Amino acid sequence: MALTRIQKQEVSSTSKKPWLFHIVLLFFMSVTSGNLSTGSDTIFPGESLSGNQTIISEGGVFELGFFTPGNSLNYYIGIWYNGLPIPNKTVVWVANRNQPVSDPSSSTLHIRVWSTNSTSSLPNSTVGVLLDNGNFILRKISDISCIMWQSFDHPTDTWLPGAKFGYNKVTNDSQILTSWRSYENPAPGLFSTELEPKGTSYSLKWNRSNLYWTSGEWSGKIFSLLPEIDLNCYVKNLTFVSNENESYFIYSAASDFALTRSVLDVTGQLTLSVWWKEPQQWNLVWIKPRNQCEVYATCGAFSSCNEQNSTVCACIHGFEPSKLDKWNLKDQSDGCVRRAPLQCDHSGNDAFLLIPNMLFPVNSVALRVSNIEECKSACLSYCSCTAYAYDNGCFIWIGELVNLQQLSSENKIGREIHVRVAASKLSGSKAKTDRKTIWIVVGAIAAIFLLHGMVLTIKWRRQSARTFEAMDDSLMLFNYHELKKATENFSQKLGEGGFVKKLRSVKQDEKQFRFCAEASKWFIVYDYMPKGSLEAHLSRKGSQILDWKIRYNIALGTARGLTYLREECRDCIIHCDIKPENILLDADYNPKVADFGLAKLVGRDFSRVLITIRGTRGYLAPEWLSGEVIPPKVDVFSFGKLLFEIISGRRNTDMLNDDLSNYFPTSVANAINKGEEVMMLLDYKLENSDSNEELARACKVACWCIQDDEKDRPTMGQVVQILEGIMEVGMPPIPRILQRLAEDPVISNFYQETETSTSSY
């Protein structure tokens, strides 16, 4: 890399930007004489950077040089994080996105800088410096404050902390993040994001025209459609600045997460990632839009998007990838093409493929017809008509189909769409399907005759060996018919997501945990819990009032159960949905933690897991709102909210509907910090309870459990020791989330409306 300073030049009077510095990046095959000393952060006049030479910022954070992305044979000059123990470079800026070179040993990047209406400088007065924030600058040797050009003004796909990202009102230029074309090609892709010139919102666009996501306007604290950014502990000092020359956003990274980057990914999704020192990897904090299928034309034309599949994009029947090599690199922007051309001029040579459960693509044309046959005929009459649908009216699509989205069969908004294909492809598919069906039937019949005897024999042996006496170290096994009979055909539904039944023939000394696994019928069988769930005793009118001793034992027993899941099981279990409905009570009001439908199983060597938001509103930890890096102490937070309900006898969701100033967790935090009498916090139905010491201990534990930073929360083992009186508990600070709920109605509404959500992982 050589630097050249060009003397002052004349500019015509029609020039609109006479005060701008212009950067020309020229790549040509040459070898310069002055070689750079590797490791420096500065390039001086006459020095070059070629081959495997690099410069490294003063603090060793960033490195600049040639790199090759993935398996590409092309070389690019870029900036990446220095010294990360991962196989591929994490590139944050690329100089020659559209002009790769094939031989770095004989290729040199020359940056020619020239200006107008400015004093001339000698050619050797300019140096290039790589800073520790990832910014590569050109400045005068004699004046370090005189920056003539910087890479921060010309971002590629990454927005780094400390960089301005906005709009220049003088030149009418925007700083634009543009995705890579593919993971092996940093050329500008189809997705971009920029600050709206006349507003304070960011938007994601396809091909600089089709908007598919926006952050909403900036309120001074949060974006209206991105409220979790304010609860994000990874981004600090997100600030909007507007003056007569420019408007921009700027942010800094939290001290614990110095390596932070926001990237517009190849998928068209805007991401925020931080580097964890343990386990030495990048972790995704949030991603927008969350569903890749919400990205405009993410799969290209004639391709359907299905978020539930491992391969999100798939060509619809009768089509194939337009460019298979790019498709394999996750670049599906070129979509799919027909295997056989349409024959619209010849009657009967085109047909329609029915695709169920689809979300209609955009840009449909509505026609006034009487029935589906007329709708089909109307589409056939236009050679450019590629699909039709009849759903409370006739809709046809002209030209390429984009934004086709395949929904699950359970999704009620899915509709049928008829895609136009060559009749030969449709009939050929039917013939292949018929032949396949015949072979399947023949094979199935043969298998039935051959295996029938074996199946009967195995079944007889298993039933003969069956015993209801449980071994000391085994689980009791039931078959499906026994459970069906014992529960009267599963007639009594006790909860959403699971069934808990009373098995009348269970002996007292048998195991309290059993299972059934037959084909697709999988059940966990709990011991019968005659007192039902804790929820029934806290919120239902007419239910038995639990005295303080029972409530305290329930809290302690629940804490012991969570301690077992987190610290004593072979694998750590994160329950993810601790709430009164999932705390079951036996005849003596001993609690058992139930309903593991949302639980996450992780190894003991994992400190954090990546999963999507799950749980129940009113019990969700703030980490759920910050993205997908979820630490194990989310259960501690939920236990704290549960403990508040045990103390107050009211549901958190009920209290959120009241005046937020009277929100019980806020009242508890304020009372114990002010040294007020804690008995006033107890359920009014238990006024005569002599429980001041235990109540104070429980209130403090609850406040510690709901701290914003999970590192400030105790472990469940420590919670058990505190409730048992073994460990002393200090005065907890008032959690910031409680202050925000009271101060900002936008945040409180967002937190209140978060519903139960699950996802496969």
C-alpha positions in Angstrom: 0.0 0.0 0.0 1.6 3.2 -1.1 0.3 6.7 -0.3 0.5 9.6 -2.8 -0.5 13.2 -2.1 -1.5 15.0 -5.3 -1.1 18.8 -5.7 -4.0 21.3 -5.8 -6.0 21.0 -9.0 -8.4 23.2 -10.8 -12.1 22.4 -10.6 -14.9 23.6 -12.9 -17.4 26.0 -11.6 -20.1 23.4 -11.9 -18.6 21.3 -9.1 -21.1 20.8 -6.3 -18.6 19.5 -3.7 -15.5 21.8 -3.9 -14.4 21.1 -0.4 -14.5 17.3 -0.3 -11.6 15.0 -0.3 -11.9 12.3 -2.9 -10.4 8.9 -2.5 -9.4 6.8 -5.5 -8.5 3.1 -4.8 -6.4 1.9 -7.7 -5.2 -1.7 -8.0 -2.5 -2.6 -10.4 0.3 -5.2 -10.7 3.5 -3.6 -9.5 6.3 -3.9 -7.0 7.3 -0.9 -5.0 10.7 -0.4 -3.6 10.1 0.7 0.0 8.9 -2.3 2.1 7.0 -1.9 5.4 8.3 -3.2 8.7 5.6 -5.7 9.8 3.9 -4.9 13.0 3.8 -1.1 12.7 0.5 0.8 12.9 1.6 3.4 10.3 2.4 3.5 6.6 4.8 6.3 5.6 5.3 7.8 2.2 7.4 5.5 0.0 6.5 2.3 2.0 4.3 -0.4 0.6 2.2 -3.3 1.9 2.0 -6.4 -0.1 2.0 -10.2 0.2 1.5 -11.4 3.8 2.6 -8.1 5.3 0.2 -6.3 7.7 0.1 -3.4 10.0 -1.3 -3.8 13.5 -3.0 -1.0 15.6 -0.9 0.3 18.5 -2.9 -1.8 21.1 -2.9 -4.9 19.0 -6.7 -4.9 18.5 -7.0 -4.6 14.7 -4.9 -5.7 11.7 -4.8 -4.5 8.1 -3.6 -6.4 5.1 -4.5 -8.9 2.4 -7.0 -11.7 3.1 -8.9 -14.3 1.2 -12.5 -15.0 2.4 -13.3 -18.7 2.8 -12.3 -20.8 -0.2 -12.1 -17.9 -2.6 -9.0 -17.5 -4.8 -9.3 -13.7 -4.7 -7.4 -11.4 -2.4 -8.8 -8.3 -0.7 -7.4 -5.6 1.5 -9.3 -5.3 4.7 -9.3 -4.7 8.4 -9.9 -7.6 10.9 -9.6 -8.3 14.6 -6.1 -9.3 15.5 -5.3 -12.5 17.4 -8.7 -14.1 17.8 -8.4 -17.8 18.2 -10.7 -18.7 15.4 -9.9 -20.2 12.0 -11.5 -17.4 9.9 -10.7 -13.7 10.1 -13.5 -11.5 11.4 -13.3 -8.8 8.7 -14.8 -5.4 9.6 -13.9 -3.3 6.5 -12.9 -4.1 2.9 -11.1 -1.6 0.7 -11.5 -3.3 -2.7 -14.9 -5.0 -2.6 -15.4 -4.8 -6.3 -11.8 -5.1 -7.4 -10.1 -8.2 -5.9 -6.6 -9.2 -6.9 -5.2 -12.6 -7.6 -1.6 -12.2 -6.5 -0.9 -10.3 -3.3 2.9 -10.6 -3.6 2.9 -8.4 -6.7 -0.2 -6.3 -6.0 -0.2 -3.0 -4.2 -3.0 -0.7 -3.2 -2.3 3.0 -3.9 -4.5 5.6 -2.3 -4.4 8.9 -4.1 -5.7 11.8 -2.1 -6.5 15.1 -3.7 -8.4 18.1 -2.6 -9.8 21.4 -4.0 -9.8 24.9 -2.6 -7.2 23.9 0.0 -3.5 24.7 0.4 -1.2 22.4 -1.4 1.0 20.0 0.5 4.1 18.1 -0.4 3.6 14.5 -1.7 5.4 13.1 1.3 3.3 14.8 3.9 0.6 12.1 4.3 0.7 8.9 6.4 -1.8 6.1 7.0 -2.5 5.0 10.6 -4.6 2.0 11.8 -6.3 2.9 15.2 -7.3 0.6 18.0 -11.0 1.3 17.3 -10.7 -0.2 13.8 -10.5 3.1 11.9 -7.9 3.5 9.2 -7.1 7.2 8.7 -5.0 9.4 6.4 -3.5 12.4 8.1 -0.8 14.9 7.9 2.6 14.0 9.4 2.9 17.4 10.9 -0.6 17.6 12.3 -2.2 14.5 13.9 -5.5 16.3 14.2 -5.8 16.9 10.5 -7.5 13.8 9.2 -8.1 14.0 5.5 -9.8 10.6 5.1 -11.0 7.8 7.3 -12.5 4.3 6.7 -15.2 5.1 9.3 -16.7 7.4 6.8 -16.9 4.6 4.2 -18.2 1.5 6.1 -18.8 -1.8 4.3 -21.0 -4.2 6.2 -19.9 -3.5 9.8 -20.7 -0.6 12.2 -18.0 -0.5 15.0 -18.2 1.3 18.4 -17.0 4.9 18.1 -18.0 5.2 14.4 -20.6 7.7 13.3 -23.4 6.2 11.2 -25.7 8.8 9.7 -26.3 11.4 7.1 -24.3 14.4 5.8 -26.6 17.3 5.3 -24.1 19.3 3.3 -23.3 16.7 0.7 -26.6 14.8 0.9 -24.6 11.6 1.4 -25.5 8.7 3.7 -23.3 6.2 5.3 -24.6 2.9 4.2 -24.0 -0.6 5.4 -24.2 -3.1 2.5 -24.1 -6.8 3.0 -21.5 -9.1 1.4 -22.7 -10.8 -1.8 -21.9 -14.2 -0.1 -19.6 -15.4 2.7 -16.8 -15.8 0.2 -17.5 -12.7 -1.8 -17.4 -9.3 0.0 -18.7 -7.5 -3.1 -21.8 -5.3 -2.3 -24.9 -7.5 -1.9 -28.6 -6.7 -2.3 -29.2 -5.7 1.3 -28.5 -2.3 2.9 -29.3 -0.1 5.8 -29.0 3.6 6.4 -30.4 6.4 8.5 -33.5 8.0 7.0 -32.5 11.5 5.9 -35.5 13.3 7.4 -36.0 11.2 10.5 -34.3 9.2 13.3 -35.0 5.7 12.2 -32.9 3.0 10.4 -34.4 0.9 7.7 -33.4 -2.3 6.0 -33.9 -2.4 2.2 -33.5 -4.8 -0.6 -31.8 -3.4 -3.7 -31.9 0.1 -2.1 -35.7 0.3 -2.8 -37.9 -2.4 -1.1 -38.1 -1.6 2.6 -38.7 -4.8 4.8 -37.8 -3.6 8.3 -37.4 -0.4 10.3 -36.2 0.4 13.8 -38.9 3.0 14.3 -38.2 6.6 15.4 -35.7 7.4 18.2 -37.3 8.7 21.4 -34.1 9.8 23.1 -33.8 6.5 24.9 -35.0 3.7 22.6 -36.2 3.1 19.1 -39.9 2.7 19.1 -39.8 -0.7 17.3 -36.6 -1.9 19.0 -37.2 -1.3 22.7 -34.8 -4.0 23.9 -31.8 -2.0 22.8 -32.1 0.1 25.9 -32.1 -3.0 28.1 -29.0 -4.3 26.3 -26.0 -4.5 28.6 -23.7 -4.8 25.6 -24.3 -1.4 24.1 -23.6 1.8 26.0 -24.1 5.5 25.3 -26.2 5.0 22.1 -26.6 8.7 21.2 -28.2 10.6 18.4 -26.5 13.9 17.2 -28.1 16.4 14.8 -26.7 19.7 13.7 -26.7 21.9 10.6 -24.0 19.7 8.9 -24.9 16.2 9.8 -27.1 13.8 11.8 -25.8 10.5 13.1 -25.9 7.8 15.7 -22.8 6.7 17.7 -22.4 4.1 20.4 -19.7 2.5 22.6 -19.2 -1.0 23.8 -19.6 -2.0 27.4 -16.3 -2.4 29.2 -16.8 -6.2 29.7 -17.4 -6.6 26.0 -14.8 -4.5 24.3 -15.1 -6.4 21.1 -18.6 -5.5 19.8 -19.8 -5.2 16.2 -23.0 -4.6 14.4 -23.1 -6.4 11.0 -25.6 -6.5 8.1 -25.3 -10.2 7.4 -25.5 -11.9 4.0 -29.0 -13.1 5.0 -30.2 -9.5 5.1 -30.5 -9.5 8.9 -28.9 -6.8 11.1 -27.0 -8.4 13.9 -25.2 -7.4 17.1 -22.4 -9.7 18.3 -20.0 -9.6 21.2 -16.8 -11.6 21.8 -16.8 -13.8 24.9 -13.4 -14.6 26.4 -14.9 -17.8 27.6 -15.7 -19.9 25.6 -13.6 -17.9 23.0 -16.2 -17.2 20.4 -18.6 -14.6 18.9 -22.0 -14.7 20.4 -25.1 -13.3 18.9 -26.9 -10.7 21.1 -29.8 -9.8 18.8 -30.8 -10.1 15.2 -33.4 -8.1 13.2 -35.7 -9.2 11.7 -35.6 -12.3 13.8 -37.3 -14.5 11.2 -35.2 -14.8 8.0 -38.3 -15.3 6.0 -39.3 -11.7 6.8 -36.3 -10.4 4.7 -37.5 -9.3 1.3 -36.6 -11.8 -1.5 -34.4 -13.7 0.9 -34.7 -16.8 -1.3 -35.0 -15.1 -4.6 -37.6 -15.8 -7.3 -39.7 -19.0 -7.4 -38.2 -20.2 -4.1 -40.1 -20.8 -0.9 -38.8 -19.8 2.6 -39.3 -22.1 5.5 -37.8 -21.1 8.9 -38.4 -24.5 10.3 -36.1 -26.3 7.8 -32.3 -26.6 8.2 -32.1 -25.3 4.6 -34.3 -22.2 4.8 -34.7 -21.7 1.1 -36.0 -24.4 -1.4 -37.0 -24.2 -5.0 -40.6 -25.0 -5.6 -41.4 -28.1 -7.7 -40.5 -27.7 -11.3 -37.7 -25.2 -10.6 -34.0 -25.5 -9.8 -31.4 -23.1 -8.4 -30.4 -20.5 -10.9 -26.7 -20.6 -9.8 -26.0 -23.7 -7.8 -22.5 -22.6 -6.7 -23.9 -19.4 -5.2 -26.8 -21.3 -3.7 -24.4 -23.5 -1.8 -22.7 -20.5 -0.4 -26.0 -19.3 1.1 -26.4 -16.7 -1.6 -29.9 -17.5 -2.9 -30.6 -14.0 -4.2 -30.7 -15.3 -7.8 -33.5 -17.6 -6.9 -34.7 -20.5 -9.1 -35.4 -21.0 -12.7 -37.9 -23.3 -14.5 -36.7 -26.8 -15.5 -38.9 -26.6 -18.5 -40.2 -23.4 -20.3 -43.9 -22.5 -20.3 -45.9 -23.1 -23.5 -48.5 -20.5 -23.0 -49.2 -20.2 -26.8 -50.2 -23.8 -27.0 -53.4 -24.7 -25.2 -53.1 -27.5 -22.7 -49.3 -27.4 -22.3 -49.3 -25.5 -19.1 -50.7 -26.6 -15.7 -50.8 -25.4 -12.2 -49.1 -26.9 -9.2 -51.1 -26.6 -5.9 -49.0 -25.6 -3.0 -50.8 -25.5 0.4 -50.1 -23.5 3.6 -48.4 -20.6 1.9 -48.1 -16.9 2.8 -49.0 -15.0 -0.3 -46.2 -13.2 -2.1 -46.4 -9.5 -2.6 -47.6 -7.5 -5.6 -50.7 -9.5 -6.5 -53.4 -8.3 -8.9 -57.1 -8.7 -7.9 -59.6 -9.8 -10.5 -63.4 -9.8 -10.3 -64.5 -13.3 -11.2 -67.2 -15.6 -9.9 -65.3 -18.8 -9.0 -61.9 -20.6 -9.0 -62.2 -21.9 -12.5 -62.7 -18.4 -13.9 -59.7 -17.3 -11.9 -57.6 -20.2 -13.3 -58.7 -19.4 -16.9 -57.9 -15.7 -16.4 -54.3 -16.6 -15.4 -53.9 -18.9 -18.3 -55.0 -16.2 -20.7 -51.9 -14.1 -19.7 -48.6 -15.5 -20.7 -46.9 -13.5 -18.0 -49.2 -14.8 -15.3 -47.2 -17.1 -13.1 -49.6 -18.0 -10.3 -53.1 -17.5 -9.0 -55.0 -18.0 -5.7 -58.7 -18.0 -4.9 -59.4 -16.9 -1.4 -62.4 -14.6 -0.9 -61.6 -13.3 -4.4 -59.2 -14.0 -7.3 -55.6 -12.9 -7.1 -53.0 -13.4 -9.8 -49.3 -12.7 -9.9 -47.4 -11.3 -12.9 -43.7 -12.1 -13.5 -41.4 -13.5 -10.9 -42.8 -14.8 -7.6 -40.8 -13.5 -4.6 -41.4 -13.7 -0.9 -43.1 -17.1 -1.0 -43.2 -18.4 2.6 -44.1 -22.0 3.5 -46.0 -22.2 6.8 -46.6 -25.1 9.1 -49.9 -27.1 8.8 -50.9 -25.8 12.2 -50.7 -22.2 11.0 -54.2 -21.0 10.3 -53.2 -18.1 8.0 -51.7 -20.4 5.4 -53.5 -20.4 2.0 -53.4 -22.4 -1.2 -51.6 -20.9 -4.2 -51.4 -22.4 -7.7 -48.1 -21.9 -9.5 -47.9 -22.2 -13.2 -45.5 -24.9 -14.5 -45.0 -26.9 -17.7 -47.6 -29.7 -17.9 -44.9 -32.2 -18.6 -43.2 -31.4 -15.3 -46.5 -31.8 -13.4 -47.5 -35.1 -15.1 -43.9 -36.4 -14.8 -44.0 -35.7 -11.1 -47.3 -37.5 -10.7 -46.0 -40.6 -12.6 -42.9 -40.7 -10.4 -45.1 -40.3 -7.3 -47.4 -43.2 -8.4 -44.5 -45.5 -9.0 -43.0 -44.6 -5.7 -46.3 -45.2 -4.0 -46.6 -48.7 -5.6 -43.1 -49.8 -4.4 -43.8 -48.5 -0.9 -47.1 -50.5 -0.7 -45.4 -53.7 -2.0 -42.5 -53.3 0.4 -44.8 -52.6 3.3 -46.9 -55.7 2.6 -43.9 -57.9 2.4 -42.5 -56.4 5.6 -45.7 -57.1 7.4 -45.7 -60.8 6.5 -42.1 -61.2 7.3 -42.1 -59.3 10.6 -45.5 -60.1 11.9 -44.4 -63.2 13.8 -41.3 -61.4 15.2 -43.4 -58.5 16.5 -45.9 -60.7 18.2 -43.1 -62.7 19.8 -41.3 -59.7 21.1 -44.5 -58.1 22.4 -45.4 -61.3 24.2 -42.0 -61.5 25.9 -42.1 -57.9 27.0 -45.5 -58.3 28.5 -44.5 -61.5 30.2 -41.4 -59.9 31.7 -43.4 -56.8 32.8 -43.5 -56.1 36.5 -45.0 -53.4 38.6 -42.3 -53.7 41.2 -39.7 -51.0 40.5 -36.0 -51.8 40.9 -33.9 -49.7 43.3 -32.2 -47.7 40.5 -34.7 -47.9 37.6 -37.7 -46.0 36.3 -41.1 -47.6 36.2 -42.3 -48.2 32.6 -45.9 -48.0 31.6 -47.4 -48.9 28.2 -49.8 -46.5 26.5 -52.9 -48.6 27.0 -52.4 -48.7 30.8 -52.1 -44.9 30.9 -55.2 -44.5 28.7 -57.2 -46.8 31.0 -56.0 -45.3 34.2 -56.8 -41.8 33.1 -60.2 -42.6 31.6 -58.9 -41.8 28.1 -57.1 -38.7 29.2 -60.4 -37.0 30.1 -59.1 -34.6 32.7 -56.8 -31.9 31.3 -54.8 -30.3 34.1 -52.5 -28.0 32.2 -51.4 -26.6 28.9 -48.4 -28.6 27.5 -48.7 -31.6 29.8 -51.1 -33.9 31.6 -50.8 -35.1 35.2 -53.1 -38.0 36.1 -54.0 -39.9 39.2 -53.1 -43.6 38.8 -55.3 -45.4 41.3 -53.4 -48.6 41.4 -50.0 -47.1 42.3 -48.5 -48.6 45.5 -47.1 -46.3 48.2 -43.5 -47.6 48.0 -43.2 -47.5 44.2 -41.2 -44.9 42.3 -42.7 -41.4 42.0 -41.4 -40.8 38.5 -42.4 -43.0 35.5 -42.5 -42.8 31.8 -44.1 -44.3 28.7 -42.4 -44.4 25.2 -44.3 -46.2 22.5 -43.7 -45.0 18.9 -44.9 -41.4 18.8 -46.6 -41.6 22.2 -44.2 -40.2 24.8 -45.4 -39.4 28.3 -43.8 -38.4 31.6 -45.9 -39.7 34.5 -45.8 -37.8 37.8 -46.9 -39.0 41.1 -50.5 -37.8 41.9 -50.4 -34.4 43.6 -53.6 -34.0 45.5 -53.2 -30.3 46.4 -52.8 -29.2 42.8 -50.7 -26.3 41.7 -49.5 -23.4 43.8 -51.4 -21.1 41.4 -54.7 -22.5 42.6 -53.9 -21.4 46.2 -52.6 -18.0 45.3 -55.1 -16.5 42.9 -58.3 -18.5 42.9 -61.3 -17.3 45.0 -62.5 -19.8 47.5 -59.2 -21.7 47.6 -57.6 -22.7 50.9 -55.4 -19.9 52.4 -51.8 -21.1 52.9 -50.3 -19.9 56.2 -46.8 -18.4 56.2 -45.0 -21.6 57.4 -46.4 -23.6 54.4 -45.6 -20.8 52.0 -42.0 -20.5 53.3 -41.6 -24.3 53.0 -42.9 -24.2 49.5 -40.4 -21.5 48.6 -37.5 -23.4 50.2 -38.6 -26.7 48.5 -38.8 -25.1 45.1 -35.3 -23.6 45.6 -34.0 -27.0 46.5 -35.5 -28.5 43.4 -34.0 -25.8 41.1 -30.6 -26.3 42.8 -30.8 -30.0 42.0 -31.6 -29.3 38.3 -28.8 -26.7 38.0 -26.0 -28.0 40.3 -26.6 -31.7 41.0 -27.9 -33.3 37.8 -25.4 -35.0 35.4 -26.3 -32.3 32.9 -27.4 -28.8 33.8 -31.1 -28.2 33.2 -32.5 -24.7 32.6 -36.2 -24.9 33.3 -37.1 -21.6 31.5 -40.7 -21.4 32.8 -40.8 -21.2 36.6 -44.2 -20.0 37.7 -46.9 -21.0 40.2 -48.7 -23.3 37.6 -45.6 -25.4 37.4 -45.1 -25.9 41.2 -47.2 -28.9 42.2 -48.1 -29.7 45.9 -48.5 -33.1 47.5 -50.8 -34.0 50.3 -48.4 -32.3 52.8 -47.9 -29.2 50.7 -44.4 -30.3 49.7 -43.6 -28.7 46.3 -42.4 -30.4 43.1 -41.1 -28.6 40.1 -43.1 -29.8 37.0 -43.7 -29.2 33.3 -40.3 -29.3 31.6 -41.8 -28.6 28.1 -39.6 -25.5 27.7 -36.5 -26.8 29.5 -33.0 -26.5 28.0 -30.5 -29.3 28.7 -26.8 -28.2 28.5 -23.5 -29.7 29.4 -21.7 -28.6 32.6 -18.9 -27.0 30.6 -21.3 -24.5 29.0 -21.8 -21.2 30.8 -24.2 -19.8 28.2 -26.6 -21.1 25.5 -28.1 -19.7 22.4 -31.9 -20.1 22.3 -34.9 -18.0 21.3 -37.1 -16.3 23.8 -39.3 -18.6 25.8 -41.3 -18.5 29.1 -44.3 -16.7 30.5 -44.8 -12.9 30.8 -44.3 -11.6 34.2 -41.4 -14.1 34.9 -39.0 -13.3 32.0 -35.5 -12.2 32.9 -34.2 -9.0 31.1 -31.7 -11.3 29.2 -34.6 -12.6 27.1 -35.3 -9.1 25.8 -31.6 -8.4 24.9 -31.3 -11.2 22.3 -30.3 -14.9 22.2 -27.3 -15.3 24.5 -29.1 -16.6 27.6 -27.2 -17.4 30.8 -28.4 -20.1 33.2 -29.6 -17.7 35.9 -32.8 -16.9 34.0 -34.4 -19.5 36.4 -33.1 -17.5 39.4 -34.9 -14.4 38.1 -38.1 -16.3 37.6 -37.8 -17.8 41.1 -37.5 -14.2 42.5 -40.7 -13.2 40.8 -42.4 -16.4 42.1 -41.2 -15.6 45.6 -42.9 -12.1 45.4 -46.1 -13.9 44.6 -45.7 -16.3 47.5 -45.2 -13.3 49.8 -48.0 -11.1 48.5 -50.6 -13.8 47.5 -51.1 -12.0 44.1 -50.0 -12.7 40.6 -47.3 -10.5 38.9 -49.5 -10.1 35.8 -52.4 -8.8 37.9 -50.1 -6.2 39.5 -48.8 -5.1 36.1 -52.3 -4.2 35.1 -52.6 -1.9 38.2 -50.8 1.4 38.8 -47.1 0.7 38.2 -46.3 2.8 41.3 -48.0 0.1 43.4 -46.2 -2.8 41.6 -45.4 -5.2 44.4 -41.7 -6.0 43.6 -41.1 -2.2 43.4 -42.8 -1.7 46.8 -40.6 -4.5 48.4 -37.4 -3.1 47.0 -38.2 0.4 48.2 -39.4 -0.8 51.6 -36.3 -2.8 52.5 -33.9 -0.1 51.2 -35.7 2.5 53.4 -35.7 0.2 56.4 -39.5 0.1 56.7 -41.5 -2.6 58.5 -41.6 -5.7 56.3 -44.8 -7.1 57.9 -46.8 -4.5 55.8 -45.6 -6.3 52.7 -47.1 -9.7 53.7 -50.4 -11.0 52.3 -53.1 -9.1 54.1 -54.9 -12.5 54.8 -51.9 -13.5 57.0 -51.9 -10.4 59.3 -51.4 -12.5 62.5 -48.4 -14.5 61.3 -45.3 -14.3 63.5 -42.8 -14.4 60.6 -40.9 -11.1 60.6 -37.3 -12.6 60.3 -38.2 -15.1 57.6 -40.3 -12.5 55.7 -37.4 -10.0 55.7 -35.0 -12.8 54.5 -37.4 -13.8 51.7 -37.9 -10.2 50.6 -34.2 -9.6 50.3 -33.7 -12.9 48.4 -36.4 -12.0 46.0 -34.8 -8.6 45.3 -31.4 -10.2 44.8 -32.9 -12.7 42.4 -34.3 -10.1 40.0 -31.2 -8.0 39.6 -30.6 -6.8 36.0 -27.1 -8.2 35.7 -27.2 -11.9 36.1 -23.8 -11.8 37.8 -25.3 -10.0 40.7 -27.9 -12.7 41.3 -27.2 -15.5 43.7 -27.1 -19.1 42.6 -30.0 -21.3 43.6 -27.6 -23.1 46.0 -27.0 -19.8 47.7 -30.7 -19.1 47.8 -31.3 -22.4 49.6 -28.6 -21.5 52.2 -30.1 -18.0 52.8 -33.6 -19.3 53.2 -32.3 -22.0 55.6 -30.6 -19.3 57.7 -27.2 -20.7 57.0 -25.9 -17.7 55.0 -26.5 -14.0 55.7 -28.0 -11.8 53.1 -27.0 -8.2 52.5 -29.1 -5.2 51.4 -30.0 -5.5 47.7 -30.0 -2.5 45.4 -33.2 -1.6 43.6 -33.1 -3.4 40.2 -33.0 -1.0 37.2 -35.8 -2.9 35.5 -38.2 -1.9 38.3 -37.1 1.7 37.9 -37.6 1.6 34.2 -41.1 0.0 34.5 -42.2 2.8 36.7 -40.5 5.6 34.6 -41.2 4.5 31.0 -44.6 3.2 29.8 -43.1 2.0 26.5 -40.8 -0.4 28.4 -43.5 -1.5 30.8 -45.9 -2.2 27.9 -43.3 -4.1 26.0 -42.3 -6.2 29.1 -46.0 -6.8 30.0 -47.0 -8.0 26.5 -44.2 -10.5 26.1 -46.0 -13.8 25.6 -45.0 -17.4 25.9 -42.8 -18.4 23.0 -40.9 -21.5 22.2 -38.6 -22.7 19.4 -36.6 -25.7 18.4 -32.9 -25.6 19.0 
